Amino acid sequence: MANARKPVVHRLTNRRESQWGERERARGEEAVRTLLSHVGEDPTREGLQRTPLRMVQALEFLTSGYQQDPKDAINGALFVEEDYQEMILCKDLDFYSLCEHHLLPFMGKAHVAYLPNKRIVGISKLARMVEIYCRRLQVQERLTTQIAQTLMEEIDPLGVAVVLEAEHLCMRMRGVQKQNSKMTTSAMLGAFRTNVETRQEFMNLIRNGK
Protein backbone atom coordinates (compact mmCIF):
# COMPACT_ATOMS: atom_id res chain seq x y z
CA MET A 1 0.00 0.00 0.00
CA ALA A 2 1.35 3.39 -0.93
CA ASN A 3 2.46 5.64 1.86
CA ALA A 4 -0.17 8.12 2.95
CA ARG A 5 0.61 11.69 2.03
CA LYS A 6 2.01 13.59 4.96
CA PRO A 7 -0.03 16.62 6.05
CA VAL A 8 1.45 20.04 5.39
CA VAL A 9 2.74 21.64 8.57
CA HIS A 10 2.33 25.41 8.50
CA ARG A 11 5.05 27.31 10.34
CA LEU A 12 5.68 30.94 11.05
CA THR A 13 8.33 32.43 8.83
CA ASN A 14 10.50 33.16 11.86
CA ARG A 15 10.51 29.38 12.47
CA ARG A 16 9.08 29.66 15.94
CA GLU A 17 6.10 27.41 16.58
CA SER A 18 2.77 29.15 17.04
CA GLN A 19 1.39 28.98 20.56
CA TRP A 20 -2.11 28.66 19.14
CA GLY A 21 -3.42 25.16 19.80
CA GLU A 22 -5.86 23.40 17.52
CA ARG A 23 -8.83 24.49 19.63
CA GLU A 24 -7.80 28.15 19.58
CA ARG A 25 -7.15 28.00 15.83
CA ALA A 26 -10.58 26.46 15.21
CA ARG A 27 -12.22 29.18 17.30
CA GLY A 28 -10.34 31.81 15.31
CA GLU A 29 -11.50 30.33 12.02
CA GLU A 30 -15.09 30.27 13.22
CA ALA A 31 -14.81 33.92 14.23
CA VAL A 32 -13.69 34.78 10.69
CA ARG A 33 -16.69 32.92 9.25
CA THR A 34 -18.94 34.97 11.54
CA LEU A 35 -17.37 38.20 10.26
CA LEU A 36 -17.80 37.10 6.65
CA SER A 37 -21.48 36.41 7.30
CA HIS A 38 -21.79 39.77 9.07
CA VAL A 39 -20.71 41.67 5.94
CA GLY A 40 -23.17 39.74 3.80
CA GLU A 41 -20.91 37.05 2.36
CA ASP A 42 -21.33 33.29 2.20
CA PRO A 43 -18.37 31.67 4.01
CA THR A 44 -19.10 28.36 2.29
CA ARG A 45 -18.67 29.58 -1.28
CA GLU A 46 -15.59 28.32 -3.09
CA GLY A 47 -13.54 31.50 -2.96
CA LEU A 48 -14.01 31.90 0.78
CA GLN A 49 -13.85 28.34 2.06
CA ARG A 50 -10.17 28.55 3.03
CA THR A 51 -10.20 32.26 3.90
CA PRO A 52 -10.69 31.64 7.66
CA LEU A 53 -7.62 29.39 7.75
CA ARG A 54 -5.55 31.87 5.73
CA MET A 55 -6.60 34.79 7.91
CA VAL A 56 -5.78 32.94 11.12
CA GLN A 57 -2.37 31.98 9.76
CA ALA A 58 -1.77 35.58 8.68
CA LEU A 59 -2.65 36.86 12.15
CA GLU A 60 -0.36 34.30 13.75
CA PHE A 61 2.51 35.68 11.69
CA LEU A 62 1.59 39.36 12.07
CA THR A 63 1.38 39.00 15.86
CA SER A 64 4.30 36.59 16.31
CA GLY A 65 6.18 39.27 18.24
CA TYR A 66 4.17 38.38 21.33
CA GLN A 67 6.06 35.09 21.44
CA GLN A 68 9.48 36.75 21.33
CA ASP A 69 11.42 38.92 23.73
CA PRO A 70 12.95 41.92 21.90
CA LYS A 71 15.84 41.84 24.37
CA ASP A 72 16.82 38.44 22.96
CA ALA A 73 17.62 40.19 19.67
CA ILE A 74 20.42 42.06 21.45
CA ASN A 75 21.73 39.49 23.90
CA GLY A 76 24.93 37.87 22.67
CA ALA A 77 25.56 40.60 20.10
CA LEU A 78 27.21 43.22 22.33
CA PHE A 79 30.88 43.94 21.68
CA VAL A 80 33.42 46.03 23.57
CA GLU A 81 34.63 48.96 21.46
CA GLU A 82 36.20 51.61 23.64
CA ASP A 83 37.69 53.73 20.85
CA TYR A 84 34.47 54.52 18.97
CA GLN A 85 32.03 56.96 20.58
CA GLU A 86 30.47 58.66 17.56
CA MET A 87 26.89 58.26 16.46
CA ILE A 88 25.78 54.93 14.97
CA LEU A 89 22.71 55.23 12.77
CA CYS A 90 20.61 52.56 11.07
CA LYS A 91 18.16 54.37 8.82
CA ASP A 92 15.37 53.52 6.40
CA LEU A 93 14.41 50.25 8.08
CA ASP A 94 11.17 49.12 6.45
CA PHE A 95 8.53 48.11 8.96
CA TYR A 96 4.94 46.89 8.92
CA SER A 97 2.58 46.63 11.86
CA LEU A 98 -1.13 46.41 12.72
CA CYS A 99 -2.94 49.32 14.33
CA GLU A 100 -4.66 48.02 17.45
CA HIS A 101 -7.69 50.28 16.93
CA HIS A 102 -8.89 48.89 13.58
CA LEU A 103 -6.50 45.98 12.85
CA LEU A 104 -5.46 47.76 9.68
CA PRO A 105 -1.80 48.00 8.63
CA PHE A 106 0.52 50.92 9.08
CA MET A 107 3.93 50.87 7.49
CA GLY A 108 6.93 53.06 6.86
CA LYS A 109 10.57 53.68 7.75
CA ALA A 110 12.34 53.46 11.08
CA HIS A 111 15.52 55.41 11.87
CA VAL A 112 17.43 54.20 14.93
CA ALA A 113 20.61 55.76 16.34
CA TYR A 114 22.69 55.53 19.48
CA LEU A 115 25.86 56.97 20.95
CA PRO A 116 27.95 54.02 22.20
CA ASN A 117 29.38 53.95 25.68
CA LYS A 118 32.30 51.53 25.14
CA ARG A 119 29.94 48.90 23.73
CA ILE A 120 28.36 48.44 20.30
CA VAL A 121 25.63 46.08 19.12
CA GLY A 122 25.45 44.10 15.89
CA ILE A 123 23.62 46.35 13.45
CA SER A 124 21.27 43.61 12.21
CA LYS A 125 20.07 43.20 15.79
CA LEU A 126 18.59 46.68 15.69
CA ALA A 127 16.49 45.71 12.69
CA ARG A 128 15.45 42.48 14.38
CA MET A 129 14.36 44.25 17.53
CA VAL A 130 12.24 46.70 15.51
CA GLU A 131 10.61 43.79 13.71
CA ILE A 132 9.71 41.98 16.93
CA TYR A 133 7.94 45.03 18.35
CA CYS A 134 6.17 45.58 15.02
CA ARG A 135 4.77 42.03 15.06
CA ARG A 136 2.29 43.04 17.76
CA LEU A 137 -0.88 45.11 17.80
CA GLN A 138 0.52 48.61 18.10
CA VAL A 139 0.11 52.34 18.05
CA GLN A 140 2.99 54.20 16.47
CA GLU A 141 3.68 56.29 19.54
CA ARG A 142 4.15 53.26 21.81
CA LEU A 143 6.17 51.42 19.18
CA THR A 144 8.62 54.33 18.98
CA THR A 145 9.05 54.48 22.75
CA GLN A 146 9.47 50.72 23.15
CA ILE A 147 12.32 50.60 20.64
CA ALA A 148 14.14 53.52 22.25
CA GLN A 149 13.72 52.36 25.86
CA THR A 150 14.82 48.80 25.13
CA LEU A 151 18.01 50.02 23.46
CA MET A 152 18.71 52.36 26.36
CA GLU A 153 18.24 49.59 28.91
CA GLU A 154 20.09 46.83 27.12
CA ILE A 155 23.24 48.49 25.75
CA ASP A 156 23.53 51.41 28.21
CA PRO A 157 24.58 53.97 25.57
CA LEU A 158 25.13 57.69 26.05
CA GLY A 159 21.92 58.31 24.16
CA VAL A 160 19.29 56.83 21.84
CA ALA A 161 17.22 58.41 19.09
CA VAL A 162 14.33 56.79 17.23
CA VAL A 163 12.15 58.31 14.52
CA LEU A 164 9.31 56.45 12.78
CA GLU A 165 7.64 57.74 9.63
CA ALA A 166 4.51 55.81 8.66
CA GLU A 167 1.41 55.68 6.50
CA HIS A 168 -1.75 54.45 8.25
CA LEU A 169 -4.38 52.67 6.19
CA CYS A 170 -6.98 53.50 8.85
CA MET A 171 -6.48 57.12 7.71
CA ARG A 172 -6.52 56.31 3.99
CA MET A 173 -9.13 53.56 3.61
CA ARG A 174 -11.75 54.70 6.12
CA GLY A 175 -12.68 57.64 8.30
CA VAL A 176 -11.22 60.90 6.99
CA GLN A 177 -9.69 59.13 3.95
CA LYS A 178 -6.66 61.42 3.64
CA GLN A 179 -4.66 59.69 0.94
CA ASN A 180 -1.32 61.47 1.34
CA SER A 181 -1.17 61.64 5.12
CA LYS A 182 1.88 60.47 7.05
CA MET A 183 2.70 60.38 10.73
CA THR A 184 6.09 60.99 12.32
CA THR A 185 6.96 60.09 15.90
CA SER A 186 10.23 60.41 17.78
CA ALA A 187 11.86 59.37 21.03
CA MET A 188 15.06 61.07 22.20
CA LEU A 189 16.87 59.75 25.26
CA GLY A 190 20.12 60.65 26.98
CA ALA A 191 22.45 62.86 24.95
CA PHE A 192 19.95 63.16 22.11
CA ARG A 193 17.53 64.86 24.48
CA THR A 194 20.00 67.06 26.36
CA ASN A 195 22.38 68.02 23.55
CA VAL A 196 20.87 70.13 20.77
CA GLU A 197 23.82 69.64 18.41
CA THR A 198 23.68 65.85 18.74
CA ARG A 199 19.95 65.83 18.10
CA GLN A 200 20.35 68.13 15.09
CA GLU A 201 23.10 65.93 13.63
CA PHE A 202 20.78 62.95 13.85
CA MET A 203 17.91 64.81 12.17
CA ASN A 204 20.21 66.07 9.40
CA LEU A 205 21.49 62.55 8.74
CA ILE A 206 18.05 60.99 8.38
CA ARG A 207 16.81 63.83 6.17
CA ASN A 208 19.83 64.43 3.97
CA GLY A 209 22.53 61.83 4.64
CA LYS A 210 23.09 59.26 1.91
N, C-alpha and C positions, 0 to 999 in steps of 0.2 A: 504494500500500500504506500502510495506516495506520501512524503512528509507533508503535514499540514502547514499551510503558510503562516509564518510567524506574524503576530499583530504588530502594527507600526507603533513604536513608542515615541510619543511627542515629548520633546525636551525643550527647555528654555534655551535661548541662544547663548546665554552665559554659562551653560552646562551645569547649572545648579538645579537640583530637582525641585519641582513645585511642591509647596506644602499643602496644596489643595488635595484632599482625599477624593475618592470616587463619589462619596455622598455629597460633598461640597460642590464638586464640579457638576453633578447632576442637578443640584438645586440652582446653580448659576445658569445652566442651560434652560431650565424651566422658566427662570425669571426673564430670560431673553425672549422666549416664546410669548410670555405674557405681554412684554413690551411691543412685540411685533403685532399681536392682536389688538393692543391698545391703539396703535396708529392706523388700524384698519386693514392690516395685511393678513394673509393666510399662512401661518408658520409651516403648514404641511405641503405647500406647493414646492415644486422641484427646486426652484432657485433659492429657496429659503430653508430647505430641510437641514442643511449642515451649517447654516448661519449661527445658530446658538453655540455649537461646538467651536466654530472659528472665533466667535466673539469672546468666549471664555478663555480660549488659548491666547488671544491677543491681550486681554486684560492681565492674564498671568505674567506675560512678558513685560507689559507696560508698567506693572506695579512690582516687578521682581526686586526692586530696591529695598522693599520691606524685609526681605530675607537676607540682606547683606549689611554689614557694618561698614560705613564709609571709612572708618579709621583703619580697617584692614587693608584698604588700598594704599595706605602710607606705611604701615608697619613693615619693617624689613627693607625699606627702600630709602632710609636716611643715611647720609654719608657725611663724614667730617670733612669740612673744607674751610679752614681758618683764614685763608688768604683772600677769599672772594666775599665781599660784602656789598656789592652793587645789586641793583634791582634785577630780579628774574621774572620775566613776563611770558605767560603762555596765552596768546590771544587767538581770537576767532575760532574758539572751540564750538562746533555745532552741537546744539542740544535740542531735545524734544521732551516735553512733559505733558501731563494732563492737568488741566485746571480742576480743582476740587469742587468748584461751584456748579459746573455744567458738564464735567467729564469730556470737555472738548480740548483739543490739543493747543498748546502754545509752544512756539519754537523760535530759535534765534541763535545768537552768538554769546559766548561767555568769554570774558577777559579776566584772567587771574594772575596776580603778581604778589611777590613777597620780597622782603629784604632779609637775606639770610643772617643768622646769628651763629656763625661757625658750623652750621649744618645746612645741607641742601637735600632736596628730595628728588627722586627720579621724576622727570618731567611728565612721563606718561601716566604717573600715578595721580597727577592733578586732574587729567582728563578723566581717569577712571572714577575718581571721587565725585566729580561733577555728574557723571553718568548715573552713579548709584543714587544720589539725591534726586535726580530727575525722574528716576523710575519709581516714583511715588506720586500720590495725588498731592498737588502743590498749589501754592500761590507764589508768584514771582518774588515777592518781597521776602518771604520766609526762605525760599530757595537760596537767594543771594546771601542772606545772613548765615544760613547753615554752612555754606561753603567756606565763608570767611572765618567763622568761629572755629570750625574743625581744624583748618590750617593753623590758626593761631594757637590752638591747644596742643596740637600734635607735633609741630616742628619748632615751636617757641621762637619764631622769627622776630626781627625788630619791628616788623609791620606787615600787614596784609591788605591788599586792595582787590575787590571783586566788582565788576560791572557786568550786568546782563542786559542785552538788548533783544527784545522779543516781539513777535507778532502773535496776537491772541485771536483764535478763530471765534471765540465767544463774542468778540467785538465786531468781527467781519461777517459772520454767518447769521447772526441773530441780534436782537436788541437794537442798538443804534446803527449797526451795519456800516461802520466807518472803515472803508476798504484799505486805506493807506495808513492806518494808525499803527504806531509802535509804542512800546513801553520800555523805559530804561530805569534800572534800579542799581544802586551802588551800596557797598559796605566798605568803609575805611577804618582800619584798626591800627593801633600803634603809631609808628612814624608817619603813615599815610594820613592819619587824622590830625596829628600835631604839627607836621611840617608841611607848609604850603608848597614849597619848592618840590618836595618829593611827590606830593599829590599831583602837582601840575605836570611833572615829568611823566608820570603814569598816564594822565589824560592825553598828553601830547602823543605819546607812543601808540595808544590804541586808536587815536584819530588819524594820525599822519604817518606813523612809523611803518616801514615796509620790511 
